[in-house]
Amino acid sequence: MGNRTHGTGRRQGLIAAALLWLAASGTAWAESACRADTVMLRGDWGTVRFNVEIADEPMEQARGLMGREAMPVSSGMLFVYPAPRSASFWMRNTLIPLDMLFVDDSGVVTHIHHRAVPLDETPIHGGDDVLAVLEINGGLAERLGIDEGTQLRHPAFAPHAPAWPC
């Protein structure tokens, strides 16, 4: 019987060690990964990664996510401007509800528009001094706890003294 207790304790110890290793590996990966097709977000709520399409040309920005019927949960579109500016969006021809995260040049979320309504042409003003906008599936920001003050990590913020550098 003593061996069983010892074996159970050892298994629990190995599992705990494996979990600690995975957590440390994940943290190391989050600190090292900085790719054009990936955006990392962090806040008091934790850290999350999105695979993104980049819209940094006027035609790409005008098209955005129009006509798409679905988007994977871990995906989004990152609109990047050449310099901070006033940003306003609408949902013309956009078929899926979106959360829009408006981000300043240091990579900090300054405003979130939750659950933009598909096909609605009402302007959504995101504020002034916006360098980037991250669009993700509607309701996801709230479910994850993403809020104003959340930091984004992406190469687009590198020239602007980012809060979370690559």
N, C-alpha and C positions, 0 to 999 in steps of 0.2 A: 504494500500500500504506500509506503514511503516513496518508492520509486515512481509511482504514478503521480504523486503530488509534485515530486521533483521534476518529472517530465513535463507536467502541465505548466509549472512555473517557468521552465526553460523555454517551452514553446511560446508562452506569453512574452517572455523576455526577447526572444528572437523576433516575434511579430512587432513588438514595440520598437526594437532597434531598426527593423525594416521600415516601419512607418516614419521614424525619425530621419532615416536616410532619404526616403522619398521626399519628405518635406524639405530637407536641406537641399536636395537635388533640384526640386522645383524652384526654390528660392534662388539658387545659383543660376538656373536656366533663365528665370525672369530677369535677373540682374544682367545677364550677358546677351540675351537676345534683343536685337534691335534691327529689324528688317523693314523694308519699304512696304511689304504686304501684311504687316502685323502691327497692331496697336495694343499696347499694354495699358491698363488702367489700374490705379491704386488709390485707396482711401482708407478711412477707418473701418470700412466694411470688408476690406481684403483686397485681392488682386484678381484681375481677369484679363484674358487675351481674346482679341477678335482678329480674324483674318479679314483683311480689307481690300477693296478695290480702291484705287486712288483716282480721284477726279481733280486734276490740276490744270486742265486745259478748258477754255470757255465752252467748247462743244460738249465735252464730257460733263461739265457742271450743269449745263442746260438740260441734258438728258437725264442725269442722275439715275434714279432707280425706276424711272417711268416704265410702265408696261410689264413689270415683273409681278408674277402672281405669288411668289414666295421667296423667302431668303432663309438660309440656314441660321439657326439660333446663334452660332458662334461667328457669324459674319456681319459685315457692315460695309459702308462706303465712307471714305474719308475725303472730304472736299478740302483742298489746300489752296490758299490764295498766295500771291507773290509777296504781299505785305498786309498787315492788319487793316481791316476795313469794316464798314457797317455791313451787316449780313441779314438778308431777308430771304425766306424760302416760301414755297407753296407746294401743294400736293397735286397739281394738275397732272393727270394721266398716271398718277402713282396709285397702285392698286392695293398696297399693304400698309397697315398703320405703322408709323415710325416714331421713335424717340429721336429727337435732334439735340445733340450735345454741342453747344457753342463754346469754342475754346480760344483763349488768348494766345499771344505769341510765346508765353512761357510754358504752354501745355496744360494750363489749368482751366477746368470747366467753369465758365462764368454764368451760364444760363442753360437750362434744359427745358425743352418743349416736349411734354409727355403726350404720347398717343395722338400724333397728328392724324387727322381723319382723311382716309383715302378720297381722292378726287376733289377735295376742298381747295378752292382757289383763294381763300382768305390768306393774306400775307402773314407770315410768321416771322416776327422781328426777333433776331437773336442778340441784338445789341451792337455796340460800336467796338472797335479794336478787336475784331474776330479774325484770327489767322486760319482757323480750321473749323470744320463742322463734321462731327461723326454721326452718321445715321445708323441706327440699329433697330431691331424689331420693337414695335410699340409695346410698352409695358415692361420691357426688360430692365431698363434703368431702375425703375422702382423695385422690381423683384430682387435685383442684385444689391440695392442700396446705394447705387451711384447717385451722387448729389453734387451740388455746386462745391467747388474746392477740390474735387477729384482731379488727380494728375494723370496726364497721358504721356506715354513714352513712345516716340516715333522719330525717325530721322528728320522730318520736316521742321521740328522745333530746335534742332541743333544750332542753327545760326543765331538764335534768339535768347540765349542764357536760360535753357529749360529748367523747370523745377525738378524734373526727373530725367537727367541726361542719359544719352546712349553710352 
